[in-house]
Amino acid sequence: MILKKKTIDSRLARIMAELILEDNLPIHMEIGRASGGNIDVLISYELEDEPAYLDLIDAILEPIYSL
């Protein structure tokens, strides 16, 4: 199992959670402490599910890069 702890913007965390639920991705996301508009998240997935995690990141970054 791969664990990644990140501190990200709370709006981005919400988008990630929505995409995980909508697409029924094999990714687990735990929400932690919030501070100043940022939130701590712990993301976990199995090694064989890493492509799904990378697709999730691409889906989030694509609109940002197109600006």
Steps between C-alpha positions, in 0.01 A plus 500: 500500500624848414432788742538865407450780749439840344396845614285645225246774442165399651320564169739263324440237769126530440546455124721195558243343732220565250696341213591197713134446586356578155743271318501236776880505502693246712652783703443571868523860622496607864447863588701642787565835661404820319690825538495825304312364199720191479419151616708192580401191302627144509457318171548125478477251217644167394804498272297350215255793530768764444377570142160596647674739741703657218183536289335677794788747524488558123124562513550762770797673335364506143263798556773686688754456222249607234466850652 
